[in-house]
Amino acid sequence: MKVLGDKNQLLDNKGHHQHGTVRTPTSWRKIGGVVAGLLLVGLLASACSSSSSSSSSSKSASTSTKSSATSSSSSSSSSSAATTTSQTVNLQVLTGKMDGKPGWPKFTPADFTVHKGQKVVLTIKSFDDGTAPLPAGSPYSAVEGGTETVDGQSVTSIPDNEISHTFTIPELGINVPIPAVTSANAAAGSQPPYVEVVFTFTPTKSGSFMWMCMAPCGSGPTGMGGAMVTMGWMRGTVTVA
Ligand SMILES: [Cu+2]
């Protein structure tokens, strides 16, 4: 299935250099302390980077950390310091049929790690053309906790009857509604067709948080069984380190 591996991105870990000015140090010992401090920062940064490289071995997604200072085409509209980094996380929503388990759509990978205080660009490519409308009045049709585009267009919510899944992290106040693949996506030519959701946010709280889908896309009379209640399908863990 060739689509699963495409657009994977290679890690692009770059070291960060901090430039400090030491003004009239009172002793060499103080300079030594500053140098040791900078080295420690460097070590911590590389430890953080290598943990995301190890988690990127999953074949269907990758995580990378790169300096936004090197990409002048950054789409961020917020002005930020040159040392700000962004992280890229790629998820896919596979249909149960694609994964050999009809009726069990799944997000993959289900578990990933991001870094506190760093902007995350979460790209979710969904191949699911099935809708799972939210109950009327559900709050999960609205984008919360960041900004979202669907196939390049900014959105603040998705109509209930177009929703296929949501990527929701209640403890972080994050909700990403994901529409079903449409005939327009099919006409765009990819095979199988997919819809691409890009959600940008900055985690401000560290810890381990469960994410889940709030759309009734599972099995059973209410759509809340099967994939909906099984870790690794419509729920998983986001670690903010
Ligand atoms: Cu779902």
Residues whose N, C-alpha, C, O or C-beta is under 5 A from the ligand:
A	BS01	CU	S164 H165 T166 C213 A215 C217 M234
